[in-house]
Amino acid sequence: MSLDTAQPPAADRPATPGGVATRTEHPLAALRRQLSLEEKVRLVVGAGLWSTTPVPHIGLRALHLSDGPAGVRGVSDDPAETSASFPAPSALAATWDRDLADEVGALFAAEARRHGVDVVLAPQVNLQRTPVAGRHFECYSEDPLLTGDIAVHVVRSAQDRGVGMCVKHFVANDSETQRTSYLARVDERTLREVYLAPFERLVHEARAWSVMGAYSGVDDGTTAAPVLEHRPLLTEVLKDEWGFDGVVVSDWVATKSVAGAAEGGLDLQMPGPDGVWGDGLLDAVRSGEVSEAVLDDKVDRLLLLAQRVGALEGVEPAGALRGLLDRVDVRETLRRLVGRSMVVLRDDEGSLPLAADDVRRVALLGPNAVAPFVQGGGSGYVRPQRHGDLAEAARDAFGAEVTVHAGAVSRLLPPALDLAARCTSPAGEPGALVELLDEQGAVISATTVTQWSGWLRDVPAQAHAVRLRTTVALDEPGRHEVGVGTVGRHRIVVGGEVLSTAEGLVGAEVILDSSVNAPVPATLVVETLVPTTVELDATVQAVHPVGYASFARAELVHRTPGTSPDELLADAVRAAAAADLAVVVVGTNEEIESEGYDRTSLALPGTQDQLVKEVVAANPRTVVVVNAGAPVLLPWLDEVPCVVWAWLGGQEWPEALADVLSGRTEPAGRLPWTLPAHESDVPVRDAVPVDGVVEYHEGVHVGYRSWLRLGRTPAAPFGHGLGWTTFEHGAAHATRSADGSVEVVVPVRNTGTRAGREVVQVYVEPPAGSPDRPVRWLGGFAGTEVAAGEQQDVRVRVDASAFRTWDTARGGWAVPAGTYRLHAGRSSGDLRSVVDVAVEAAPAGTGQPPGSTT
């Protein structure tokens, strides 16, 4: 059968005190009435880590969810299952290209189907409020309009192909420090104009099928509560006012109450089947603490989501699954995407690209040339389908001799211990002995392993600890470090010395705060002149977290004696001096950019800045490539002939970078955030809670808006990017439309010798005397391909909603009358023409939603 599942607008479906529509029956209510109370409760609690509960007698199979946002991980822990590794979301936003966002949505759909996934937990549309945020790279931009534009195209494209996208993290979840407990104090106007804005557009324009509620809480000046219990936001705004008809999913193990979350607006607790709702929701409904009508609304939403993704047998999908998926060339699309996302920060006198016959020797230098950082740490990580080789890609691109030198030290933690090469078990076999111990310390099982990832997965419930024992051969003379990193109760002994002990047991909290991903190891330093051995004996907790699979964590590490930083630098400088082209690849790594913790500094780690300065002095034909997701300080930016920001580029990054350096691909990226010159200039230098509260003191002046307001000059402004050609802008002119939007037309001429893509950005300046409005904000943008020597008119739509502001006193959108100045240019700091537009007043309550044309 086919059902019309479109719900009436919020105004036509008044809510009861429980937030449940009463006038119009849900189209899937007939199916819901076939369910028992127990079945309905099971439906709104996950059946496992990644799935919901099937109900065969109504034709409902399980729904499968999976992490994004830089690929689709899948629902299996099988290490043989790989995924296409996408560029980090910031790289997609850096393209300022809606068509590419459509292609990424199609890629999400194709990858989800390949993995048997119905709903992808992406995109993340939180804003990049501070550059030190640990998940900065997972977000699109510091600007709500750019974030919304890219996200709408990704979500709509994927859902048009029958795959749900779960937009996260609703809302004001912009810090990793104390992320499961802090309260974001954000005034109502700032919430409406900045942090809610991308979510609102995704509801109105993309009809998002799912939204994920954050771990953290919000104090909007009226209500202070965890997001999942924040009824004014989840129910009154998201569902009732905006008309969201999808499913609100909890972040994993974020649900803290039964009735509070149920009445607040949460629809699906993940994971399950245990947890707060798994243990208590049925009793709460039976006792009347939670009304069955509230539960029924949640079930209706789950059934609608199931219909949309094709999980209801005999029920035609609601506008989804429109035929076969597009044939997507995954590698080609990802390679083109990351190449086009790269941002040329500086290019003195067109130093790049170089002709292949002009380059016979290339020196690849820097720690990230040896080991590129292509995806950030945390839930966004996937097992890539392939691992490219930068040296090989450069050889193919230039047909040149390529040498590779680290040149600098950038990692703080020692690397993994090689069990197969240098370890012996107590029985004299290669590797390490791994024993599972019960509560009394008796051995349940034992095995010898030669490969160890640092994790033991799916530990049986009767195991309370895991013990690892091995003898490590220290064959090289010099300074060795040997140790173990872990979480929870443990005892680590190396060389007969007790390095660390702890008695406290841990659970899901070490997953939620990501401390389990990069535990700081306790190490023993051994100085030796002759080959020797050291005994390692580590007993670590078997962690049985609620909502997650059991595991044990023991990161066995060994730092060998190596070349000193001075020697590394000297080798790199010699290679640079002898090369026709020196490419220095600097950047961050997963110790620095990851879910679960924020950065403490914007500086490049280790000795990388010194490497850049000395290589440039040795070879004037040097390009520096920054392999990072979030802003880092570049104190040498004005001294280097060419600097390219290359992002965390996923599996095709090495080949895409070679394409850009050799000129095969035009680097058309523009910064989606502001690059600071000095850490002290950053308007929001951290988001560390004070007494459990993060104050959004800057209000609506997020990102570049604060830079403009404070009169500070960054290293590169929001929207900046050069490319391999040059552009000239003519005078802009504007026309008004009946719907209140403005079309700004800018003549653009390519004055270089290569075809290229220009992005015209239009910024809105409010009428003089406007109270506490930003100096300027992004009102619209458009990109176009222009051949060398040619000119095109670029048309930028500035929507009517770009002029509005939230009137807190009257509780609605308003457009203040006056003359608005529209600045057109290449970035927020490079504005080349101005047009004035007279705008009539629209009183509170009449302002249109984002993207509205009526």
C-alpha positions in Angstrom: 0.0 0.0 0.0 1.0 3.6 -0.4 0.5 6.1 2.4 0.7 9.9 2.3 2.9 10.5 5.2 3.3 14.3 5.0 2.2 15.8 8.3 0.2 19.1 8.4 2.1 22.2 9.4 2.6 22.7 13.1 -0.2 25.3 13.1 -2.7 22.7 12.0 -1.7 20.1 14.5 -2.1 21.5 18.0 -0.2 19.7 20.8 -1.4 18.3 24.0 0.7 19.0 27.1 2.6 15.8 26.1 3.5 17.4 22.8 1.3 14.9 20.8 -0.8 16.0 17.8 -4.5 15.5 18.5 -6.4 16.7 15.4 -4.9 14.6 12.6 -4.2 10.9 13.1 -0.8 9.7 12.0 -0.9 7.8 8.7 0.8 4.8 10.3 -1.4 4.7 13.4 -3.1 1.6 12.2 0.2 -0.3 12.4 0.9 1.1 15.8 -2.4 -0.1 17.1 -1.3 -3.7 16.3 1.5 -3.4 18.9 1.3 -4.3 22.5 2.6 -1.8 25.1 5.7 -3.9 25.6 6.4 -3.9 21.9 6.0 -0.2 21.7 8.5 0.4 24.5 11.0 -2.0 22.8 10.6 0.0 19.6 11.9 3.2 21.2 14.9 1.6 22.9 17.8 0.3 20.8 18.1 -3.5 20.4 21.8 -3.3 20.4 24.7 -0.9 19.7 23.6 0.0 16.2 20.1 -1.4 15.6 16.5 -1.1 16.6 14.0 -3.8 17.5 12.2 -5.7 14.6 8.5 -6.5 14.9 7.9 -9.2 12.3 4.1 -9.4 12.7 3.7 -5.9 11.4 6.4 -6.4 8.7 9.0 -4.2 10.5 12.6 -5.2 10.3 15.4 -3.7 12.4 16.7 -0.4 11.4 20.5 -0.1 11.3 22.4 3.1 12.2 26.0 3.8 11.7 28.6 6.5 12.4 29.6 9.2 9.9 30.5 12.0 9.2 33.6 11.2 7.0 32.3 7.9 5.6 29.9 5.1 6.6 31.6 2.8 9.2 29.0 0.0 9.0 27.7 -2.0 11.9 30.3 -4.8 12.1 33.5 -5.0 14.2 35.0 -7.2 11.5 38.4 -5.7 10.8 38.1 -7.0 7.2 35.1 -4.7 6.6 36.4 -1.4 5.1 34.7 1.8 4.2 35.3 4.7 1.7 37.2 7.3 3.8 35.8 10.7 2.9 37.6 14.1 3.5 36.7 15.7 6.8 33.5 17.7 6.6 35.4 21.0 6.9 37.1 20.1 3.6 33.7 19.8 1.9 32.6 23.2 3.3 35.8 24.6 1.9 34.7 23.9 -1.6 31.7 26.3 -1.2 30.2 24.1 -3.8 26.6 22.9 -3.5 26.9 20.5 -6.4 29.8 18.7 -4.7 27.7 18.5 -1.6 25.0 16.8 -3.6 27.6 14.3 -4.8 28.7 13.6 -1.3 25.1 12.9 -0.3 25.0 10.4 -3.1 28.2 8.9 -1.8 26.7 8.6 1.7 23.7 6.8 0.2 25.8 4.4 -1.8 28.1 3.5 1.1 25.2 3.1 3.5 23.5 0.7 1.1 26.8 -1.3 0.7 27.0 -1.7 4.5 23.3 -2.4 5.1 22.9 0.9 6.9 19.5 2.8 7.0 20.5 5.9 8.9 23.9 7.6 8.9 24.8 9.6 12.0 25.8 12.7 10.1 26.2 15.6 9.3 27.4 17.5 12.3 26.1 21.0 12.0 27.4 22.4 15.2 29.4 25.6 14.5 33.2 26.0 14.9 32.8 28.4 17.8 36.4 28.0 19.0 39.4 26.7 16.9 40.6 24.5 19.8 37.4 22.3 19.8 38.4 18.7 19.5 35.8 17.9 16.8 36.3 21.1 14.9 37.3 19.1 11.8 33.9 17.2 11.9 32.0 20.5 11.6 31.4 22.4 8.4 32.1 26.0 9.3 32.0 28.8 11.8 29.2 30.4 9.8 25.6 29.3 10.0 24.7 30.1 6.4 27.6 28.2 4.9 27.0 25.3 7.3 23.3 25.2 6.4 23.8 25.4 2.6 26.3 22.5 2.5 24.3 20.4 5.0 21.0 20.8 3.2 22.4 19.5 0.0 24.1 16.5 1.6 21.0 15.5 3.5 18.6 16.0 0.7 20.7 14.1 -1.7 21.1 11.1 0.5 17.5 11.0 1.6 16.3 11.3 -2.0 18.1 8.0 -2.4 16.3 6.4 0.5 19.0 6.7 3.2 18.3 8.6 6.3 20.7 11.2 7.7 20.7 12.0 11.4 21.7 15.6 11.9 23.7 16.3 15.0 24.3 17.4 17.8 21.2 19.4 18.7 22.2 22.0 20.0 25.1 24.2 21.2 27.3 21.2 21.6 30.5 23.0 20.6 33.1 21.7 23.2 34.5 18.3 24.1 35.7 19.3 27.6 33.2 17.7 30.1 31.0 17.2 27.1 28.6 14.8 28.8 27.7 17.2 31.7 28.3 20.8 30.9 25.5 23.4 30.4 25.8 25.8 27.5 24.4 29.2 28.6 23.2 30.8 25.3 20.7 33.6 25.1 17.5 33.0 23.0 18.5 35.4 20.2 21.9 33.8 19.8 20.4 30.4 19.7 17.9 31.4 17.1 20.2 33.4 14.8 23.3 31.2 15.1 23.2 27.8 16.6 19.6 26.7 15.7 19.8 28.2 12.3 21.4 25.2 10.4 19.0 22.8 12.1 16.0 24.9 11.2 17.0 24.9 7.5 17.5 21.2 7.5 14.0 20.7 8.8 12.4 23.2 6.4 14.5 22.6 3.3 15.8 19.1 3.5 13.0 17.6 5.7 15.6 15.8 7.7 14.4 12.4 8.9 16.3 12.3 12.2 18.1 14.6 14.6 20.5 13.6 17.4 20.2 15.2 20.8 23.5 16.1 22.4 25.1 14.9 25.7 25.3 18.4 27.0 22.7 20.8 28.3 21.4 24.2 27.4 20.4 27.2 29.5 18.5 29.6 27.2 17.6 32.0 29.9 14.3 30.4 30.7 15.0 26.7 31.0 18.2 25.0 32.0 18.2 21.3 31.3 20.1 18.5 29.5 19.2 18.8 25.8 17.3 15.4 25.9 15.1 16.8 28.6 14.8 20.3 27.2 11.2 20.4 26.2 11.1 24.0 25.0 13.8 23.2 22.4 13.1 19.6 21.5 9.3 19.7 21.4 8.1 23.3 21.3 10.7 24.6 18.8 11.9 21.5 16.8 8.7 19.5 16.6 5.8 21.9 17.1 7.1 25.2 15.7 9.2 23.8 12.9 7.0 20.8 12.1 9.8 18.2 12.4 8.1 14.8 11.8 11.2 12.7 12.2 12.9 10.9 15.1 15.0 12.5 17.8 17.8 10.0 18.7 19.9 10.2 21.8 23.6 10.5 21.5 25.0 7.1 22.6 24.3 6.6 26.4 23.2 10.2 26.7 19.8 9.5 28.2 19.8 10.4 31.9 16.1 10.1 32.9 12.9 8.3 32.0 10.1 10.8 32.3 12.2 13.9 31.8 13.5 12.7 28.4 10.2 11.1 27.3 8.3 14.3 28.0 11.2 16.5 26.8 11.0 15.1 23.2 13.4 12.2 22.9 12.0 9.4 20.6 14.7 6.7 20.5 17.2 5.9 23.2 20.4 4.5 21.8 21.9 2.1 22.4 20.0 -0.6 24.2 18.3 -2.8 25.2 19.5 -1.8 28.7 20.0 1.8 29.9 17.6 4.2 31.5 14.7 3.6 29.2 15.4 -0.1 28.8 15.2 -0.5 32.6 12.4 2.0 33.4 10.2 3.2 30.6 7.7 0.3 30.6 7.0 0.8 34.3 6.8 4.6 33.9 4.1 4.1 31.2 2.2 1.5 33.2 2.2 3.8 36.3 1.1 6.8 34.3 4.3 8.7 35.0 4.7 8.8 31.1 1.4 8.9 29.2 0.9 6.2 26.5 -0.1 9.0 24.1 3.5 10.4 24.4 4.8 6.9 23.7 2.5 6.5 20.7 3.9 9.7 19.2 7.4 8.3 19.4 6.3 5.0 17.9 4.6 6.8 15.0 7.8 8.6 14.3 9.8 5.4 14.3 7.4 3.8 12.0 7.6 6.7 9.6 11.4 6.6 9.6 11.1 2.8 8.9 8.8 3.5 6.0 11.1 6.2 4.6 14.1 3.8 4.5 12.1 0.9 3.2 12.0 -1.2 6.4 8.2 -1.9 6.4 7.2 -4.9 4.4 4.2 -4.2 2.2 4.4 -0.5 2.8 5.6 1.6 -0.1 8.5 3.9 0.9 7.5 7.5 1.3 9.1 9.2 -1.7 12.3 7.4 -1.1 14.1 4.5 -2.9 13.5 6.1 -6.2 14.9 3.4 -8.4 18.5 2.2 -8.4 21.2 4.2 -6.7 23.4 6.3 -9.0 26.5 4.6 -10.3 29.2 6.4 -8.2 32.9 6.3 -9.0 33.9 6.6 -5.3 37.6 7.0 -5.8 37.3 9.6 -8.6 34.7 11.6 -6.7 36.7 11.6 -3.4 39.9 12.5 -5.2 38.3 15.4 -7.1 36.6 16.6 -3.9 39.7 16.8 -1.8 41.7 18.4 -4.5 39.2 21.1 -5.1 38.8 21.7 -1.4 42.5 22.6 -0.9 43.0 26.3 -0.1 46.0 28.3 -1.5 46.8 30.6 1.4 49.7 32.2 -0.4 51.3 31.9 -3.8 54.0 34.5 -4.5 54.2 35.3 -8.2 52.5 32.2 -9.3 55.2 29.8 -8.0 53.0 26.8 -8.5 52.0 24.7 -10.4 55.3 23.7 -12.0 55.6 21.9 -15.4 56.6 18.3 -15.0 59.8 18.8 -17.2 60.9 21.5 -14.8 61.0 19.1 -11.8 63.5 16.3 -11.8 64.1 15.9 -8.0 61.4 16.4 -5.4 62.1 16.4 -1.7 59.1 15.4 0.4 59.8 16.6 3.9 58.0 16.7 7.3 56.4 14.1 9.6 53.1 14.3 7.7 54.9 13.5 4.5 56.1 10.2 6.1 52.7 9.5 7.8 49.8 11.7 6.4 47.0 12.4 8.8 43.9 11.8 6.7 41.1 11.4 9.2 40.5 12.6 12.8 40.1 10.5 15.8 36.8 9.3 17.4 33.5 8.2 16.1 34.2 9.7 12.6 37.0 7.2 12.0 36.5 4.4 9.4 38.8 1.6 8.2 39.8 3.0 4.8 39.4 0.9 1.7 43.0 1.9 0.7 46.1 3.7 1.9 47.7 5.9 -0.7 51.4 6.6 -0.8 52.4 10.3 -1.2 55.9 9.6 -2.6 54.4 7.3 -5.2 51.8 9.9 -6.1 54.4 12.6 -6.5 56.5 10.3 -8.7 53.5 9.7 -10.9 52.5 13.3 -11.1 56.0 14.8 -11.8 57.8 11.8 -13.3 60.6 12.8 -10.9 63.0 11.3 -8.4 61.3 11.7 -5.0 63.0 11.4 -1.6 61.2 11.5 1.8 62.6 12.8 5.1 60.7 13.3 8.4 62.8 16.4 9.2 61.0 17.0 12.5 59.3 15.3 15.5 55.6 15.9 15.9 54.2 13.1 18.1 54.3 13.1 21.9 53.4 9.5 22.6 55.6 6.5 21.7 54.6 4.3 18.8 53.1 0.8 19.1 55.3 -2.1 20.3 56.1 -4.6 17.5 55.2 -8.0 19.0 56.2 -10.1 16.1 59.6 -8.6 15.6 60.9 -8.1 19.2 58.7 -9.9 21.7 58.8 -13.4 23.2 56.1 -15.0 25.4 56.9 -16.7 28.8 56.8 -20.0 26.9 59.5 -18.8 24.5 57.2 -18.3 21.6 57.2 -15.2 19.4 54.7 -12.6 20.7 52.9 -12.1 24.0 50.8 -14.2 26.3 47.2 -12.9 26.8 45.2 -14.3 29.7 41.6 -13.7 30.7 41.2 -13.6 34.5 38.1 -14.1 36.6 37.1 -12.1 39.7 39.5 -14.2 41.9 42.4 -13.9 39.4 42.1 -17.4 38.1 42.9 -17.9 34.4 39.8 -18.5 32.2 41.7 -18.8 28.9 45.1 -18.1 27.5 46.5 -17.5 24.0 49.7 -16.2 22.5 49.4 -13.4 20.0 51.9 -11.9 17.5 49.6 -9.1 16.5 48.1 -6.7 19.0 46.0 -3.6 18.1 45.9 -2.4 21.7 42.3 -3.7 22.1 40.7 -7.0 23.1 37.1 -6.9 21.8 34.0 -8.8 23.0 35.5 -9.9 26.3 33.3 -12.5 28.0 31.2 -11.3 30.9 32.9 -13.6 33.4 36.3 -12.0 32.7 37.2 -9.2 35.1 40.8 -8.6 33.9 43.2 -9.3 31.1 46.9 -9.9 31.7 49.6 -9.5 29.0 53.1 -10.8 29.5 56.1 -10.6 27.2 59.8 -10.1 27.0 60.9 -7.2 24.8 64.2 -7.3 23.0 66.1 -4.0 23.1 68.6 -4.7 20.4 69.7 -1.1 19.5 72.1 0.8 21.7 70.7 4.0 23.1 67.5 5.2 24.9 64.4 3.0 24.8 61.0 3.7 26.2 58.7 0.7 27.0 55.3 0.9 28.5 51.5 0.5 28.5 48.6 2.9 28.2 45.2 1.8 29.6 42.1 2.9 31.5 40.4 1.7 34.6 41.8 -0.7 37.2 45.3 -1.9 36.3 48.8 -2.8 37.4 51.6 -2.2 35.0 55.1 -3.6 35.7 58.0 -3.2 33.3 61.5 -4.3 34.0 60.4 -5.4 37.5 59.3 -1.8 38.3 55.7 -1.0 39.1 55.0 1.9 36.8 51.3 2.5 37.5 48.4 1.1 39.5 44.8 2.1 39.9 41.8 0.5 41.7 38.9 2.4 40.4 36.6 0.6 37.9 35.5 2.4 34.8 32.6 2.0 32.4 31.0 3.8 29.4 32.4 7.2 30.6 35.8 6.3 29.1 34.2 5.8 25.7 32.1 9.0 26.0 35.1 11.2 26.9 37.4 9.3 24.4 40.1 8.8 27.1 40.1 5.2 26.0 41.2 6.1 22.5 44.5 7.7 23.4 45.5 6.7 26.9 48.8 8.3 28.1 51.2 5.3 28.6 53.3 4.7 31.7 56.8 4.0 30.4 60.1 2.8 31.6 63.2 4.5 30.1 66.1 2.0 29.5 69.5 3.3 28.5 71.7 0.5 27.1 74.9 0.1 25.2 74.5 -3.6 24.4 71.5 -5.7 23.4 69.3 -6.5 26.4 65.7 -7.5 27.3 63.0 -6.1 29.6 60.0 -7.9 31.0 56.5 -6.4 30.5 53.6 -7.6 32.7 50.3 -5.6 32.5 47.0 -6.5 34.1 44.2 -4.3 32.9 40.5 -4.1 33.6 38.0 -5.9 31.4 35.5 -3.1 30.8 31.8 -4.0 30.6 30.1 -0.7 29.7 26.4 -0.2 29.6 25.3 0.1 26.0 28.6 -0.9 24.5 30.4 -4.2 23.8 32.9 -5.3 26.4 36.6 -4.7 25.9 40.1 -4.5 27.4 42.5 -1.7 26.5 46.3 -2.0 26.7 48.3 0.1 24.3 51.8 -1.5 24.3 54.3 1.1 23.3 58.0 1.2 22.5 60.1 4.2 21.4 63.4 3.0 19.9 66.7 5.0 19.9 66.5 7.1 16.8 68.0 10.1 15.0 67.9 13.2 17.1 65.7 16.1 16.1 68.8 18.0 15.0 69.9 15.2 12.8 66.4 14.8 11.3 66.4 18.5 10.5 69.9 18.4 8.9 69.0 15.5 6.7 65.9 17.3 5.5 67.7 20.6 4.8 70.3 18.7 2.7 67.6 17.0 0.7 65.8 20.3 0.1 68.9 22.1 -1.1 69.5 19.3 -3.6 65.9 19.3 -5.0 64.2 21.2 -7.7 61.1 21.4 -5.5 60.9 21.1 -1.8 57.4 20.1 -0.4 57.2 20.4 3.4 54.1 18.6 4.8 53.4 19.8 8.3 50.3 19.3 10.4 48.5 17.6 13.3 47.7 14.0 14.1 45.1 12.0 16.1 46.8 12.9 19.4 45.7 16.4 18.7 42.5 16.4 16.7 39.9 13.9 18.0 36.5 13.5 19.5 36.6 13.4 23.3 39.1 16.2 24.1 39.9 19.8 23.1 43.2 21.2 22.1 45.3 23.2 24.5 47.3 25.0 21.9 47.1 26.2 18.3 50.8 25.7 17.6 52.0 22.9 15.3 53.4 20.1 17.5 57.1 19.4 17.9 59.8 21.0 15.8 57.8 21.6 12.6 58.0 25.4 12.5 61.8 25.2 12.6 61.8 22.7 9.8 59.8 25.1 7.6 62.1 28.0 8.2 65.3 26.1 7.5 64.0 24.4 4.4 62.8 27.8 2.9 66.3 29.2 3.6 67.9 26.2 1.8 65.6 26.2 -1.2 63.5 29.2 -2.4 61.3 26.9 -4.5 59.4 25.5 -1.5 55.8 24.8 -1.0 54.4 24.1 2.5 51.4 21.9 2.7 49.3 22.1 6.0 47.8 18.7 6.7 45.3 19.6 9.5 41.6 20.0 10.0 41.4 22.9 12.5 43.4 26.1 12.5 47.0 26.0 13.5 49.4 28.9 13.8 51.7 29.5 10.9 54.3 32.0 12.1 56.3 31.6 8.8 53.3 32.2 6.5 54.7 35.5 5.0 58.1 33.9 4.5 57.1 30.9 2.3 56.5 31.4 -1.4 53.5 29.0 -1.5 51.3 27.6 1.2 48.4 25.2 0.6 46.0 24.2 3.3 45.2 20.5 2.5 42.8 19.3 5.2 42.3 15.8 6.5 41.6 14.4 3.1 40.6 10.8 3.5 41.8 7.8 1.5 42.5 9.7 -1.7 44.5 12.5 -0.1 48.0 11.6 -1.4 46.9 11.4 -5.0 44.7 14.5 -4.7 47.6 16.5 -3.3 49.9 15.5 -6.1 47.2 16.5 -8.6 47.1 20.0 -7.0 50.8 20.5 -6.9 51.3 19.4 -10.5 48.4 21.5 -11.8 46.1 18.6 -12.8 43.4 19.8 -10.3 42.7 23.5 -9.5 42.7 24.0 -5.7 39.5 26.0 -5.5 38.9 26.0 -1.8 38.0 28.9 0.4 38.5 28.9 4.1 35.2 28.1 6.0 36.7 29.5 9.2 39.2 32.2 10.2 42.9 31.4 10.4 44.5 33.2 13.4 47.9 34.8 13.3 48.3 34.9 17.1 46.6 32.7 19.7 45.9 35.8 21.9 43.8 37.3 19.1 41.3 34.4 19.0 37.9 35.7 20.3 36.9 32.5 22.0 40.2 30.9 23.0 38.6 27.9 24.8 35.3 26.4 25.8 36.3 25.0 29.2 33.3 24.9 31.5 33.5 27.1 34.6 31.5 25.5 37.4 29.9 23.2 34.8 28.8 26.1 32.5 30.1 27.3 29.1 29.2 30.9 28.7 28.5 32.0 25.1 29.6 35.5 25.9 30.2 36.6 22.3 26.5 36.1 21.5 25.7 36.3 17.8 29.2 37.5 17.0 30.6 34.0 16.2 33.8 33.4 14.2 34.8 36.1 11.7 32.0 38.3 13.1 33.9 38.7 16.3 37.2 39.3 14.5 35.4 42.2 12.6 33.8 43.5 15.8 37.1 43.5 17.7 39.1 45.0 14.8 41.6 42.2 14.8 43.5 41.0 11.8 43.9 37.3 11.2 46.5 35.5 9.2 43.8 34.7 6.7 40.2 35.8 6.8 37.0 33.7 6.5 36.4 32.9 2.9 40.0 33.4 1.8 41.5 31.3 -1.0 43.7 32.0 -4.1 44.0 29.1 -6.5 46.3 28.8 -9.5 44.8 31.7 -11.4 43.7 35.3 -10.7 40.4 37.0 -10.9 39.2 40.6 -11.3 35.7 41.7 -10.1 33.7 44.4 -11.7 31.1 46.7 -10.0 28.2 44.8 -8.5 24.5 45.7 -9.0 21.5 44.4 -7.3 17.8 43.7 -8.0 15.0 43.1 -5.6 12.4 40.3 -6.0 8.8 40.3 -4.8 9.7 37.7 -2.2 12.1 40.1 -0.5 15.2 38.4 -1.7 18.0 40.3 -3.5 20.0 39.2 -6.5 23.6 40.6 -6.6 25.3 40.4 -9.9 29.1 40.7 -10.1 31.1 40.6 -13.4 34.1 38.3 -12.9 37.1 38.1 -15.2 39.8 35.4 -15.1 43.0 37.4 -15.6 45.3 34.4 -15.4 46.5 31.8 -17.8 44.5 28.9 -16.5 40.8 28.1 -16.1 39.7 28.3 -12.5 36.7 28.5 -10.1 35.8 31.8 -8.5 33.5 32.1 -5.5 31.8 35.4 -5.1 30.7 36.1 -1.5 28.2 38.7 -0.4 28.2 40.1 3.1 25.3 42.0 4.7 26.0 45.2 6.7 23.0 46.4 8.8 21.7 49.9 8.8 23.6 52.4 10.8 22.7 52.4 14.5 21.4 48.8 14.5 21.7 47.5 18.1 24.2 44.7 18.6 24.0 43.3 15.1 27.2 41.9 13.6 29.5 44.3 11.6 28.8 42.1 8.6 27.6 38.5 8.0 27.5 36.2 5.1 24.3 36.7 3.1 25.0 34.5 0.1 27.6 33.1 -2.3 27.9 31.5 -5.7 30.7 29.8 -7.6 31.5 29.6 -11.3 34.1 28.1 -13.6 35.7 30.8 -15.8 38.1 30.0 -18.6 41.4 32.0 -18.9 40.8 35.5 -20.2 37.0 35.2 -20.1 34.3 37.1 -18.1 31.1 35.9 -16.5 28.3 37.5 -14.6 28.0 35.7 -11.2 24.6 35.9 -9.6 24.4 35.6 -5.9 21.0 35.3 -4.2 20.7 36.9 -0.8 17.5 35.5 0.7 15.0 37.6 2.5 15.8 35.8 5.7 19.3 37.3 5.6 18.0 40.6 6.8 16.0 39.3 9.8 16.8 39.2 13.5 15.1 37.5 16.4 12.9 39.8 18.5 13.1 38.3 21.9 10.6 40.6 23.5 7.9 39.7 20.9 9.1 36.1 20.4 9.5 36.1 16.6 11.5 37.1 13.6 11.5 40.7 12.6 13.2 42.7 9.8 14.2 46.2 10.8 13.7 48.8 8.1 16.6 50.7 6.7 19.4 50.7 4.1 21.4 47.6 4.1 24.8 47.6 2.5 25.8 44.5 0.5 29.5 44.0 0.1 30.7 41.6 -2.7 34.1 40.2 -2.8 36.5 37.2 -2.5 36.4 36.9 1.3 35.2 38.6 4.4 38.5 40.6 4.3 38.6 41.2 0.5 35.5 43.1 -0.4 35.6 44.7 -3.8 32.2 46.4 -4.5 29.2 47.7 -2.6 25.5 48.1 -3.3 22.9 49.6 -1.0 19.4 48.1 -0.7 16.4 49.7 1.0 14.5 47.1 3.1 11.1 47.7 4.5 10.2 46.7 8.1 8.6 43.3 8.9 7.3 43.2 12.4 8.0 40.3 14.8 6.4 37.1 13.8 6.4 37.8 10.0 10.0 37.1 9.1 10.3 34.1 6.8 12.2 30.9 7.7 15.6 30.3 6.2 15.4 29.6 2.5 11.8 30.7 2.2 10.8 32.3 -1.0 7.2 33.3 -0.1 
